[in-house]
């Protein structure tokens, strides 16, 4: 099927500025690619009607209306205060001069010349520069936050709010130089009938360390397409924690490559769905050198008639001897009408490796509920305690004083609605 919403493409502003060539390329590619179809393995479980509906929304015009939702996670007037240890930047289509913000020592904005040399490099290394969701972003994003990080720097919080009733696109590029050390928390906040597209590129130099939290909280009929790409040099340490909740349609794709091996990667994720929501996480990790390590755990909780999807792929070519990789998908069904699809994958060519993967789908353990009820704990309270423990394992891994956002209680409130 060819791209069905030419009107949407025609509504985009004329390509201009730093991303002009990227915009032209993305729009041309979308016309050629068309919309994804069920014949594509990566999209066969996606609700394509919801995907098409994204392009019924106008692209951000600058006439943003006041968000009437009471939820404080989507109302910028009562966001929690900035962490005393770090600083905050707001990244959305409304911020014209993001590169004029004041940043602490150790952070520098990339010049236009520097950006032209590195933009898209990580997408290419992760083999996703021509992916449909990436091309959507490249066609529509007009601004980019591009930072270079040197040394041990204060934690950074990026808030990425929606434009209600509109489609908005943002792009972020981070280069961590050798031995750099950063804590990063990204809060993606949906609202009403909105759609967001985010593309993130991260490069970690030798010995660099990044503790990265990606929290995406939707609302109403909000939708999200997110692409996270990472390159790791030897001795680097990258720890990603993702949480997704409340999206009518959510598709997040972390893709990572260890360029020469000898690096450590940790990926922990939690997605919570209710009603008729659909959330999907598609991860890809490739080892292009020996002695690399990966620890991955992905959790899902699906209630009502919702649909949760996980597809995790690990590639270990011949050059990646002595790789140590572990991947586990743990899933919790709270309703007989909910659906969970999970597909962990290992592609191993190297013959001297230690790799394992597994997947479980279950309901709340009856023996645990019985144990608590036999000690006077009511069924509802016992259920809440089990869910709290299930979610806390992932929430506790988030960086930058996440307690400010009261996230765990927010997630648990999902099960009372």
TORNU-417286 format. One record per residue (C-alpha): residue number from 0; x, z, y. Coordinates in nm, 2 decimals, m for minus. Layout:
REM TORNU-417286
DONU num     c1     c3     c2
DONU NUM      X      Z      Y
...
REM end
This chain:
REM TORNU-417286
DONU num     c1     c3     c2
DONU   0   0.00   0.00   0.00
DONU   1   0.14  m0.09   0.34
DONU   2   0.14   0.16   0.62
DONU   3  m0.23   0.20   0.69
DONU   4  m0.21   0.35   1.04
DONU   5  m0.05   0.08   1.25
DONU   6  m0.25   0.23   1.54
DONU   7  m0.05   0.55   1.50
DONU   8   0.28   0.36   1.52
DONU   9   0.15   0.17   1.82
DONU  10   0.06   0.50   1.99
DONU  11   0.42   0.62   1.98
DONU  12   0.61   0.61   2.31
DONU  13   0.86   0.33   2.36
DONU  14   1.19   0.41   2.19
DONU  15   1.43   0.56   2.45
DONU  16   1.70   0.82   2.50
DONU  17   1.95   0.95   2.26
DONU  18   1.73   0.88   1.95
DONU  19   1.63   0.53   2.06
DONU  20   1.80   0.34   1.77
DONU  21   1.68   0.61   1.52
DONU  22   1.32   0.56   1.64
DONU  23   1.34   0.18   1.61
DONU  24   1.48   0.21   1.26
DONU  25   1.22   0.46   1.15
DONU  26   0.93   0.25   1.27
DONU  27   1.06  m0.06   1.11
DONU  28   1.11   0.12   0.78
DONU  29   0.77   0.27   0.78
DONU  30   0.60  m0.06   0.81
DONU  31   0.80  m0.19   0.51
DONU  32   0.76   0.13   0.30
DONU  33   0.39   0.18   0.36
DONU  34   0.24   0.51   0.24
DONU  35   0.35   0.68  m0.08
DONU  36   0.15   0.60  m0.39
DONU  37   0.07   0.78  m0.71
DONU  38   0.30   0.54  m0.89
DONU  39   0.60   0.72  m0.73
DONU  40   0.70   1.02  m0.94
DONU  41   0.78   1.23  m0.64
DONU  42   0.44   1.18  m0.49
DONU  43   0.21   1.15  m0.79
DONU  44   0.07   1.51  m0.75
DONU  45   0.03   1.49  m0.37
DONU  46  m0.32   1.47  m0.22
DONU  47  m0.27   1.13  m0.06
DONU  48  m0.60   1.15   0.13
DONU  49  m0.46   1.45   0.32
DONU  50  m0.14   1.27   0.38
DONU  51  m0.33   0.97   0.53
DONU  52  m0.52   1.21   0.75
DONU  53  m0.20   1.32   0.93
DONU  54  m0.20   0.98   1.10
DONU  55  m0.54   1.03   1.25
DONU  56  m0.38   1.28   1.48
DONU  57  m0.23   1.16   1.81
DONU  58   0.14   1.21   1.86
DONU  59   0.22   1.50   2.11
DONU  60   0.12   1.38   2.46
DONU  61   0.22   1.68   2.67
DONU  62  m0.14   1.79   2.72
DONU  63  m0.12   2.08   2.49
DONU  64  m0.43   2.30   2.49
DONU  65  m0.43   2.67   2.48
DONU  66  m0.43   2.80   2.12
DONU  67  m0.75   3.00   2.08
DONU  68  m0.65   3.14   1.74
DONU  69  m0.62   3.52   1.74
DONU  70  m0.34   3.53   1.48
DONU  71  m0.03   3.66   1.65
DONU  72   0.20   3.44   1.44
DONU  73   0.06   3.13   1.62
DONU  74   0.01   3.28   1.96
DONU  75   0.33   3.26   2.16
DONU  76   0.22   3.52   2.41
DONU  77   0.25   3.80   2.16
DONU  78   0.53   3.69   1.93
DONU  79   0.75   3.98   1.83
DONU  80   1.04   4.05   2.06
DONU  81   1.37   3.88   2.01
DONU  82   1.60   4.06   1.77
DONU  83   1.84   4.29   1.96
DONU  84   2.12   4.15   1.74
DONU  85   2.06   3.78   1.82
DONU  86   1.89   3.53   2.04
DONU  87   1.60   3.29   2.03
DONU  88   1.54   2.92   2.10
DONU  89   1.20   2.75   2.09
DONU  90   1.21   2.40   1.94
DONU  91   0.91   2.18   1.99
DONU  92   0.80   1.86   2.15
DONU  93   0.71   2.05   2.48
DONU  94   1.07   2.16   2.55
DONU  95   1.24   1.89   2.75
DONU  96   1.57   2.05   2.82
DONU  97   1.66   2.24   2.50
DONU  98   2.02   2.15   2.54
DONU  99   2.03   2.33   2.88
DONU 100   1.95   2.67   2.73
DONU 101   2.21   2.95   2.76
DONU 102   2.37   3.02   2.43
DONU 103   2.62   3.29   2.33
DONU 104   3.00   3.24   2.28
DONU 105   3.07   3.05   1.96
DONU 106   2.77   2.81   2.01
DONU 107   2.83   2.47   2.19
DONU 108   2.59   2.18   2.23
DONU 109   2.71   1.85   2.08
DONU 110   2.79   1.58   2.34
DONU 111   2.61   1.25   2.31
DONU 112   2.93   1.09   2.18
DONU 113   2.97   1.36   1.91
DONU 114   2.61   1.34   1.81
DONU 115   2.63   0.96   1.77
DONU 116   2.91   1.01   1.52
DONU 117   2.75   1.28   1.30
DONU 118   2.37   1.22   1.33
DONU 119   2.23   1.12   0.99
DONU 120   2.55   1.18   0.80
DONU 121   2.41   1.47   0.60
DONU 122   2.09   1.28   0.53
DONU 123   2.31   1.00   0.39
DONU 124   2.52   1.24   0.18
DONU 125   2.21   1.39   0.03
DONU 126   2.07   1.04  m0.04
DONU 127   1.75   1.09   0.15
DONU 128   1.81   0.90   0.48
DONU 129   1.55   0.64   0.36
DONU 130   1.29   0.88   0.22
DONU 131   0.94   0.83   0.35
DONU 132   0.91   1.17   0.51
DONU 133   1.24   1.14   0.68
DONU 134   1.15   0.80   0.82
DONU 135   0.82   0.95   0.96
DONU 136   1.03   1.20   1.15
DONU 137   1.29   0.94   1.27
DONU 138   1.00   0.72   1.40
DONU 139   0.84   0.99   1.60
DONU 140   1.10   1.26   1.70
DONU 141   1.22   1.22   2.06
DONU 142   1.44   1.53   2.10
DONU 143   1.71   1.70   1.89
DONU 144   1.88   2.04   1.90
DONU 145   2.24   1.99   1.80
DONU 146   2.48   2.28   1.79
DONU 147   2.84   2.34   1.68
DONU 148   2.92   2.69   1.56
DONU 149   3.27   2.85   1.56
DONU 150   3.36   3.19   1.43
DONU 151   3.13   3.48   1.36
DONU 152   2.83   3.44   1.60
DONU 153   2.51   3.64   1.69
DONU 154   2.21   3.56   1.47
DONU 155   1.99   3.27   1.58
DONU 156   1.61   3.26   1.56
DONU 157   1.44   2.92   1.60
DONU 158   1.07   2.92   1.66
DONU 159   0.90   2.59   1.59
DONU 160   0.53   2.60   1.70
DONU 161   0.26   2.34   1.64
DONU 162   0.08   2.14   1.91
DONU 163  m0.28   2.20   1.82
DONU 164  m0.48   1.89   1.74
DONU 165  m0.16   1.67   1.76
DONU 166   0.12   1.55   1.55
DONU 167   0.47   1.68   1.66
DONU 168   0.82   1.61   1.53
DONU 169   1.14   1.80   1.58
DONU 170   1.50   1.75   1.46
DONU 171   1.78   2.00   1.43
DONU 172   2.15   1.95   1.35
DONU 173   2.40   2.23   1.29
DONU 174   2.77   2.20   1.23
DONU 175   2.94   2.52   1.11
DONU 176   3.32   2.48   1.15
DONU 177   3.57   2.63   0.91
DONU 178   3.51   3.01   0.85
DONU 179   3.21   3.01   1.08
DONU 180   2.95   3.28   1.00
DONU 181   2.58   3.25   1.10
DONU 182   2.24   3.41   1.02
DONU 183   1.96   3.17   1.10
DONU 184   1.59   3.23   1.09
DONU 185   1.34   2.94   1.14
DONU 186   0.98   3.02   1.20
DONU 187   0.75   2.72   1.16
DONU 188   0.41   2.81   1.30
DONU 189   0.10   2.59   1.23
DONU 190  m0.22   2.60   1.42
DONU 191  m0.57   2.45   1.39
DONU 192  m0.58   2.08   1.31
DONU 193  m0.22   2.00   1.36
DONU 194   0.07   1.83   1.18
DONU 195   0.44   1.89   1.20
DONU 196   0.74   1.70   1.08
DONU 197   1.08   1.87   1.08
DONU 198   1.42   1.73   0.97
DONU 199   1.72   1.96   0.95
DONU 200   2.08   1.86   0.89
DONU 201   2.35   2.13   0.82
DONU 202   2.72   2.09   0.76
DONU 203   2.92   2.39   0.63
DONU 204   3.30   2.36   0.67
DONU 205   3.56   2.52   0.44
DONU 206   3.49   2.89   0.41
DONU 207   3.18   2.88   0.63
DONU 208   2.89   3.11   0.56
DONU 209   2.52   3.06   0.64
DONU 210   2.23   3.30   0.55
DONU 211   1.93   3.08   0.62
DONU 212   1.56   3.18   0.63
DONU 213   1.29   2.92   0.66
DONU 214   0.94   3.07   0.71
DONU 215   0.65   2.83   0.75
DONU 216   0.31   2.98   0.82
DONU 217   0.01   2.75   0.86
DONU 218  m0.34   2.80   0.97
DONU 219  m0.67   2.61   0.97
DONU 220  m0.62   2.25   0.87
DONU 221  m0.25   2.25   0.97
DONU 222  m0.01   2.03   0.77
DONU 223   0.37   2.03   0.74
DONU 224   0.64   1.79   0.62
DONU 225   0.99   1.95   0.62
DONU 226   1.32   1.80   0.51
DONU 227   1.62   2.04   0.49
DONU 228   1.96   1.88   0.41
DONU 229   2.29   2.06   0.36
DONU 230   2.66   1.96   0.30
DONU 231   2.90   2.23   0.17
DONU 232   3.27   2.21   0.17
DONU 233   3.48   2.43  m0.07
DONU 234   3.47   2.81  m0.04
DONU 235   3.15   2.78   0.17
DONU 236   2.85   3.01   0.11
DONU 237   2.50   2.90   0.17
DONU 238   2.20   3.12   0.10
DONU 239   1.85   2.97   0.17
DONU 240   1.52   3.17   0.15
DONU 241   1.20   2.97   0.20
DONU 242   0.84   3.10   0.24
DONU 243   0.53   2.88   0.28
DONU 244   0.18   3.01   0.33
DONU 245  m0.15   2.88   0.48
DONU 246  m0.11   2.51   0.49
DONU 247  m0.38   2.26   0.41
DONU 248  m0.09   2.03   0.30
DONU 249   0.27   2.14   0.29
DONU 250   0.57   1.95   0.15
DONU 251   0.91   2.10   0.20
DONU 252   1.22   1.93   0.05
DONU 253   1.56   2.12   0.05
DONU 254   1.84   1.88  m0.06
DONU 255   2.20   2.00  m0.09
DONU 256   2.53   1.86  m0.20
DONU 257   2.85   2.05  m0.27
DONU 258   3.10   1.79  m0.15
DONU 259   3.40   1.89  m0.35
DONU 260   3.27   2.18  m0.56
DONU 261   3.41   2.53  m0.54
DONU 262   3.12   2.65  m0.32
DONU 263   2.83   2.90  m0.37
DONU 264   2.46   2.82  m0.32
DONU 265   2.16   3.04  m0.35
DONU 266   1.80   2.91  m0.31
DONU 267   1.51   3.15  m0.33
DONU 268   1.15   3.04  m0.25
DONU 269   0.80   3.17  m0.23
DONU 270   0.48   2.97  m0.17
DONU 271   0.14   3.12  m0.14
DONU 272  m0.18   2.91  m0.16
DONU 273  m0.55   2.99  m0.14
DONU 274  m0.88   2.81  m0.08
DONU 275  m0.81   2.44  m0.14
DONU 276  m0.46   2.43   0.00
DONU 277  m0.18   2.23  m0.15
DONU 278   0.19   2.33  m0.12
DONU 279   0.49   2.16  m0.27
DONU 280   0.86   2.24  m0.29
DONU 281   1.10   1.97  m0.40
DONU 282   1.46   2.08  m0.43
DONU 283   1.77   1.87  m0.52
DONU 284   2.12   2.01  m0.57
DONU 285   2.42   1.79  m0.65
DONU 286   2.77   1.90  m0.74
DONU 287   3.04   1.65  m0.64
DONU 288   3.33   1.87  m0.75
DONU 289   3.43   2.14  m1.00
DONU 290   3.36   2.51  m1.01
DONU 291   3.05   2.51  m0.80
DONU 292   2.78   2.78  m0.84
DONU 293   2.40   2.78  m0.79
DONU 294   2.15   3.06  m0.83
DONU 295   1.79   2.94  m0.77
DONU 296   1.45   3.12  m0.80
DONU 297   1.13   2.97  m0.69
DONU 298   0.80   3.17  m0.70
DONU 299   0.44   3.06  m0.65
DONU 300   0.11   3.24  m0.61
DONU 301  m0.20   3.03  m0.63
DONU 302  m0.55   3.16  m0.57
DONU 303  m0.91   3.01  m0.56
DONU 304  m0.89   2.63  m0.60
DONU 305  m0.54   2.58  m0.45
DONU 306  m0.26   2.37  m0.59
DONU 307   0.11   2.47  m0.60
DONU 308   0.38   2.23  m0.69
DONU 309   0.75   2.29  m0.77
DONU 310   1.00   2.02  m0.87
DONU 311   1.37   2.13  m0.88
DONU 312   1.64   1.89  m0.97
DONU 313   2.01   1.97  m1.04
DONU 314   2.27   1.70  m1.09
DONU 315   2.60   1.77  m1.25
DONU 316   2.82   1.46  m1.27
DONU 317   3.14   1.43  m1.48
DONU 318   3.35   1.54  m1.19
DONU 319   3.17   1.87  m1.17
DONU 320   3.34   2.05  m1.46
DONU 321   3.30   2.43  m1.48
DONU 322   2.98   2.43  m1.28
DONU 323   2.77   2.74  m1.31
DONU 324   2.40   2.67  m1.23
DONU 325   2.09   2.87  m1.29
DONU 326   1.73   2.77  m1.20
DONU 327   1.41   2.96  m1.26
DONU 328   1.05   2.89  m1.16
DONU 329   0.81   3.18  m1.19
DONU 330   0.45   3.13  m1.11
DONU 331   0.14   3.35  m1.08
DONU 332  m0.22   3.23  m1.12
DONU 333  m0.48   3.44  m0.96
DONU 334  m0.78   3.22  m1.04
DONU 335  m0.88   3.00  m1.34
DONU 336  m0.96   2.73  m1.09
DONU 337  m0.61   2.72  m0.93
DONU 338  m0.35   2.48  m1.05
DONU 339   0.03   2.52  m1.07
DONU 340   0.26   2.23  m1.16
DONU 341   0.63   2.32  m1.22
DONU 342   0.91   2.09  m1.33
DONU 343   1.27   2.22  m1.33
DONU 344   1.52   1.95  m1.42
DONU 345   1.89   1.94  m1.52
DONU 346   2.09   1.62  m1.53
DONU 347   2.43   1.70  m1.68
DONU 348   2.71   1.46  m1.75
DONU 349   3.00   1.71  m1.73
DONU 350   3.08   1.87  m2.06
DONU 351   3.24   2.20  m1.95
DONU 352   2.95   2.37  m1.77
DONU 353   2.72   2.67  m1.78
DONU 354   2.38   2.56  m1.68
DONU 355   2.03   2.69  m1.75
DONU 356   1.67   2.65  m1.63
DONU 357   1.33   2.79  m1.71
DONU 358   0.97   2.81  m1.60
DONU 359   0.68   3.05  m1.65
DONU 360   0.32   3.04  m1.55
DONU 361   0.12   3.36  m1.60
DONU 362  m0.15   3.59  m1.46
DONU 363  m0.10   3.95  m1.35
DONU 364   0.02   4.15  m1.64
DONU 365  m0.26   4.34  m1.80
DONU 366  m0.04   4.61  m1.95
DONU 367   0.10   4.69  m1.60
DONU 368  m0.25   4.71  m1.45
DONU 369  m0.36   4.93  m1.74
DONU 370  m0.06   5.16  m1.69
DONU 371  m0.14   5.21  m1.32
DONU 372  m0.52   5.25  m1.38
DONU 373  m0.45   5.51  m1.65
DONU 374  m0.28   5.71  m1.38
DONU 375  m0.57   5.71  m1.14
DONU 376  m0.49   5.40  m0.94
DONU 377  m0.79   5.18  m0.87
DONU 378  m0.79   4.82  m0.99
DONU 379  m0.77   4.67  m0.64
DONU 380  m0.49   4.90  m0.53
DONU 381  m0.30   4.83  m0.86
DONU 382  m0.34   4.46  m0.81
DONU 383  m0.21   4.48  m0.45
DONU 384   0.10   4.68  m0.56
DONU 385   0.19   4.42  m0.82
DONU 386   0.15   4.14  m0.57
DONU 387   0.35   4.33  m0.31
DONU 388   0.64   4.37  m0.56
DONU 389   0.62   4.00  m0.65
DONU 390   0.64   3.89  m0.29
DONU 391   0.89   4.15  m0.17
DONU 392   1.17   4.02  m0.39
DONU 393   1.18   3.70  m0.18
DONU 394   1.08   3.84   0.16
DONU 395   1.36   4.10   0.14
DONU 396   1.62   3.82   0.13
DONU 397   1.53   3.69   0.47
DONU 398   1.78   3.74   0.75
DONU 399   1.76   3.86   1.11
DONU 400   1.54   4.17   1.10
DONU 401   1.24   4.00   0.95
DONU 402   1.04   4.32   0.97
DONU 403   0.97   4.24   1.33
DONU 404   0.72   3.97   1.21
DONU 405   0.54   4.21   0.96
DONU 406   0.56   3.92   0.72
DONU 407   0.50   4.10   0.39
DONU 408   0.17   4.25   0.51
DONU 409   0.07   3.91   0.65
DONU 410   0.12   3.75   0.31
DONU 411  m0.06   4.02   0.13
DONU 412  m0.36   3.98   0.36
DONU 413  m0.40   3.63   0.22
DONU 414  m0.54   3.78  m0.10
DONU 415  m0.81   3.97   0.08
DONU 416  m0.96   3.66   0.25
REM end
